[in-house]
Amino acid sequence: MEQAKKRPKGPEIGLHQAKRLCQLDEATRLQFIAEGIPIILNSARSFWQAAEQLQSHGREVEVLRIFAEEEAAKILILVDAVRCPPKLIASRLNRIVGWFYDHLARLIYAQATSWAPTNLAQLREYVDRERRGHYLEGYAGEYIMPNSTVYQRESRLYADIEAYQDGKLNWSVPRDPNYGGIKLFGSFVPPALRVADAMEQVGMLTAKGLKALSETWGTLEYKDNEDHHMGAKLTEHLLERLEAENLPLDTVTKEHVSALYDTWQIPMYNLEFALIPVPLDELEAAQEREYWSMVGDPR
């Protein structure tokens, strides 16, 4: 059988070119990231500012909030690439850059700003739980549900066709969380955006700031048992260096510094973010176990 001919590769022109960051030397890459982060941050802020003007439109507020969080998460992902130790960056950067375009990875990065794991090992458990393709919900696990992070995003953005466990097709009407005109979020800024704002205020997102970030956090690889206490020390050293180099903005406040200590998650460059497929038979077996655990196994 004649082998299928490979299609010629097109020119690398247009959007979705972040993968080419891997081709840049470190100094050029840091400079380029420093030039781009303000663009991403302004994009995140504009989505959130628009959301604040639409409080009577629950679905639209949620959609804009999701966009704001995902844009802010792009900054957190790029910052993790900078925090990655030099000895690892060659083997990790291509994967990290892939997360830049992955909705699930970006949303998990945003969610992780609200988590308080003991160490990286526990954070890995949290991330793995959030990337399971399906899970059980309801009394005795009676319902098989799709990944909630992706489903919440997609079901609010689009009208679509979906199927339930019985195989029946249904039209999915875009979800509106603003039942009864209640303002769900008010002016509560998404944590991921608050962290990105704080990074800008302390001068971390400039070319010099990213260099300081890389040289400070790059001294420790987060593999398993590394925790927030270690991270707090590195953050302290980093802030001292940023101050010594006169990089913080005049508008920086104690709240910005606190956001870095309290909300900036430990590095996740050694984690996985791809969706984990869960076979139907595994879910059905789990349903049966959960059912008998609730009603009592007669055997």
C-alpha positions in Angstrom: 0.0 0.0 0.0 1.3 3.4 -1.0 2.1 5.5 2.0 0.1 8.6 2.4 2.0 11.7 1.4 2.6 14.2 4.0 1.0 17.5 3.4 3.6 20.3 3.0 3.9 22.5 6.1 2.6 26.0 5.7 4.4 29.1 6.7 4.4 30.0 10.4 2.3 33.2 9.8 -0.7 34.3 11.7 -1.9 33.8 15.2 -1.1 30.9 17.6 2.6 31.2 17.3 3.5 31.1 21.0 5.3 27.8 20.3 8.1 29.8 18.7 9.1 31.1 22.2 10.9 27.8 22.4 13.2 28.9 19.6 14.3 32.0 21.4 17.3 32.3 23.7 16.6 33.1 27.3 17.3 36.8 27.2 15.3 37.4 24.0 12.4 35.3 25.4 12.2 37.2 28.6 12.3 40.5 26.8 9.6 39.3 24.4 7.4 38.0 27.2 7.8 41.4 29.1 6.6 43.2 26.0 3.5 41.0 25.7 2.3 40.7 29.2 0.9 44.2 29.4 -1.1 43.5 26.3 -2.6 40.4 28.0 -3.2 42.2 31.2 -5.0 45.0 29.5 -7.1 42.4 27.6 -8.1 40.7 30.9 -8.9 44.1 32.5 -11.1 45.2 29.6 -13.1 42.0 29.8 -13.7 42.5 33.5 -14.5 46.2 33.2 -17.1 45.3 30.6 -18.5 42.6 32.9 -19.0 45.1 35.7 -21.2 47.2 33.4 -23.5 44.3 32.7 -24.6 43.1 36.1 -28.2 42.6 35.0 -27.1 40.2 32.3 -25.9 37.1 34.2 -24.8 34.9 31.3 -22.9 37.7 29.6 -21.2 38.7 32.9 -20.1 35.1 33.4 -18.8 34.8 29.8 -16.8 38.0 30.2 -15.6 36.8 33.6 -14.4 33.6 32.1 -12.6 35.5 29.3 -10.9 37.8 31.9 -9.8 34.8 34.0 -8.4 32.9 31.0 -6.5 36.0 29.8 -5.1 36.5 33.3 -4.2 32.8 33.5 -2.1 33.2 30.3 0.1 35.6 32.4 0.3 33.0 35.2 1.4 30.3 32.7 4.1 32.5 31.2 5.3 33.4 34.7 5.6 29.7 35.5 7.7 29.3 32.4 10.0 32.0 33.8 10.0 30.4 37.2 11.1 27.0 35.8 14.7 26.2 36.6 17.2 26.6 33.7 18.1 22.9 33.8 14.4 22.0 33.1 13.2 24.7 30.8 14.3 23.0 27.5 12.2 19.9 28.4 9.2 21.8 29.8 8.8 25.0 27.7 7.0 23.4 24.8 4.4 21.8 27.0 3.9 25.0 29.1 3.5 27.0 25.9 0.8 24.5 24.9 -1.2 25.4 28.0 -1.2 29.0 26.8 -3.8 27.9 24.2 -5.6 25.2 26.2 -9.0 26.3 27.8 -8.9 23.6 30.5 -5.3 24.4 31.5 -6.0 28.2 31.7 -9.2 27.7 33.7 -7.4 25.3 36.2 -4.6 27.9 36.5 -7.3 30.5 37.4 -9.0 28.2 39.8 -5.8 27.3 41.5 -5.3 30.8 42.8 -8.1 30.0 45.3 -6.6 26.7 46.5 -4.4 26.1 49.5 -2.6 22.8 49.0 0.0 21.6 51.5 2.6 21.1 48.9 3.0 20.4 45.2 2.0 16.7 45.6 -1.4 17.8 47.0 -1.7 20.4 44.3 -1.1 17.7 41.7 -4.1 15.8 43.2 -6.3 18.9 43.0 -5.3 19.5 39.4 -5.8 15.8 38.4 -9.3 15.9 40.0 -10.2 18.9 37.9 -9.1 17.4 34.7 -11.1 14.2 34.8 -13.3 13.9 31.7 -16.4 12.7 33.6 -17.5 12.4 37.2 -20.5 11.2 39.3 -23.0 13.5 40.9 -26.3 13.3 42.7 -27.6 10.9 45.3 -25.5 7.7 45.2 -23.8 9.0 42.1 -26.8 8.6 40.0 -25.7 11.0 37.3 -22.6 10.8 35.0 -21.5 14.4 34.3 -18.9 15.8 31.9 -15.9 17.7 33.2 -17.5 20.6 35.1 -14.8 23.2 34.3 -15.1 22.7 30.6 -18.9 22.2 30.8 -19.4 25.5 32.7 -17.4 27.3 30.1 -18.9 25.8 27.0 -22.5 25.7 28.3 -22.5 29.5 29.0 -20.8 30.4 25.7 -22.7 28.4 23.2 -26.1 26.9 22.2 -25.3 23.3 21.5 -26.5 19.7 21.3 -25.8 17.5 24.3 -26.5 13.9 25.3 -27.4 12.5 28.7 -26.5 9.1 30.1 -29.6 7.5 28.5 -28.2 8.6 25.1 -31.1 11.0 24.4 -30.1 14.1 22.5 -31.2 17.5 23.8 -30.7 21.1 22.9 -28.5 23.0 25.4 -29.7 26.5 26.0 -26.8 28.8 27.1 -26.8 28.8 30.9 -27.7 32.0 32.7 -26.6 31.9 36.4 -28.3 35.2 37.1 -31.6 33.8 38.3 -34.1 36.4 39.5 -31.8 39.3 38.6 -29.5 38.6 41.5 -26.0 40.1 41.1 -23.8 37.1 41.6 -20.4 38.7 41.6 -20.7 42.4 42.0 -17.3 44.0 41.7 -15.4 41.0 43.0 -12.3 40.9 40.9 -11.3 37.3 39.8 -8.3 36.1 41.9 -6.2 35.4 38.8 -6.6 39.0 37.7 -5.8 40.3 41.2 -2.6 38.3 41.1 -1.6 39.5 37.7 -2.4 43.1 38.8 -0.1 42.6 41.9 2.7 41.3 39.7 2.5 44.4 37.6 2.5 46.7 40.6 5.6 45.2 42.2 7.5 45.5 38.9 7.7 41.7 38.3 6.4 41.9 34.7 9.1 44.1 33.3 12.1 42.7 31.5 14.3 43.3 34.6 11.5 42.0 36.9 11.2 38.7 34.9 15.0 38.3 35.0 14.9 38.7 38.8 11.9 36.2 38.9 13.8 33.7 36.8 17.0 33.9 38.9 15.2 33.8 42.2 12.6 31.1 41.6 14.8 29.1 39.2 17.0 28.1 42.2 14.4 25.6 43.4 12.5 22.9 41.4 9.0 22.2 42.6 8.8 18.4 42.2 6.7 16.9 45.0 7.1 18.0 48.6 8.0 21.7 48.0 5.4 24.0 49.6 4.2 27.5 50.2 6.6 28.1 53.0 9.5 27.7 50.6 7.6 29.8 48.1 7.1 32.6 50.6 10.8 32.8 51.2 11.5 33.0 47.4 8.7 35.6 47.1 10.4 37.6 49.9 13.8 37.4 48.2 12.2 38.4 44.9 10.4 41.4 46.4 13.6 42.6 48.1 15.4 42.4 44.8 12.6 44.2 42.9 12.7 47.0 45.5 16.5 47.2 45.4 16.3 47.7 41.6 13.6 50.3 42.0 11.1 48.4 39.9 7.8 48.6 41.9 5.3 51.2 40.7 4.4 54.2 42.8 0.8 52.8 43.1 1.9 49.5 44.7 0.1 48.9 48.0 0.3 46.4 50.9 -2.8 44.6 49.3 -0.8 43.9 46.2 2.1 42.4 48.2 -0.4 40.3 50.2 -2.0 39.0 47.0 1.3 37.5 46.0 1.9 35.9 49.4 -1.7 34.7 49.8 -3.1 34.0 46.2 -0.1 33.4 43.9 0.0 29.6 43.5 3.2 27.6 43.7 4.8 26.6 40.4 2.9 24.1 38.3 5.4 23.5 35.5 5.8 19.8 36.6 2.0 19.1 36.5 -0.2 17.8 33.7 -3.3 19.6 32.4 -4.7 17.4 29.6 -8.2 16.1 30.0 -8.2 12.6 31.6 -10.7 10.3 29.7 -12.8 8.2 32.1 -14.2 5.0 30.5 -18.0 4.4 30.9 -17.6 1.0 32.5 -15.4 2.6 35.2 -18.0 5.2 35.9 -20.8 2.7 36.0 -18.8 0.5 38.4 -18.3 3.5 40.6 -22.0 4.3 40.5 -22.8 0.8 41.7 -20.3 1.0 44.5 -21.6 4.3 45.6 -25.2 3.1 45.4 -24.6 0.1 47.7 -22.6 2.2 50.1 -25.6 4.4 50.5 -28.4 1.8 50.8 -26.3 -1.0 52.4 -24.9 -4.0 50.5 -27.3 -7.0 51.2 -24.6 -9.5 50.4 
